[in-house]
């Protein structure tokens, strides 16, 4: 009977140690995840600001301006946004997997994929607006409507894609960082 009591005491002590270690490990992972998120967001803040500023700029383009001016303004905005998303993909790539095992690795890969795709989409918009005929006002207006339709689709895709980066523990860690908090009052871009 005394052997069983000693065995039970040893098992209880071992269980308590395992619980304490796993509790610390989980807390340690959370701290590492927060540190990872801070590092990413500190670098990403300027890129998110460029995107916010570009979205505001495109909403202020005077659609009654000369076709060349409208084309240049839209083209510059699309280039700025494309470059910023490309930089964000690079930041996520360089940061390596977020702490948290498989979830952290998948999150990082998704981030790189999302930002690379958005960069490509905005580069496509730039190419589309650069190809418009500025010599003919009517053709330019028709072409600009097509750019606007493409922009609306891209904006919808962006919201959906960026929404995937708000998921899970890593997404929550990023959302707590000031550098990753985007301006919620930023108007959606609309081609001139």
Phi, psi and omega in degrees: 000322179293326179296317179297321179295316178296318179298315180297318179297318179295317179296319178297318179295318179296319178298318180297319179296316179298318178296317180296316180295315181293327176296316179293321181297316179297316179295321179296319178298319178299318179293319178295321179296317179296320179295319177298313181298319179297316179299317179294311185291326176299322179283326186281340186307315183292328179288318176297323179295320178299318179295315178300314180297320180293320178297322177292317181299318183290331179287345181259000179294131181281106183292345178272359179289179180295146180307320180296319179294318179296315179300313181296315181298313180295317181300316179298318180296313181297322178295316180301314181293317179300315180295320180296316178295324177296319178296320179296320176300319178295321179297313179296320180296314181292329182294337183077179182297143175290146176302144179130019175071223185299319180301317180296321179291316179296322180298313180298315180296320177296318179300314179299315181297314180300310184291324177295316179297316179295322177300315179296318180296317180288329173296323176296321177296320178299315180297320180296314181288326178295334181275001181288148179277104182275351181281339183240110185303317182293314178296322180297314181298317178296315180296323180294327176296320177297320177296318179299318178297317178296320179296318179299318178296317180295319179297317177297315177301319181298314180299317180294312182296314180294332177298331179291341180273002176262002187271154172068183182296323181291319177299320178293322178297318177295319183297334179282346184273129181304324183293340180256003179273115182274156181290118184283338183271004180296127179292149175292139180293146174219129182299146186302000000 
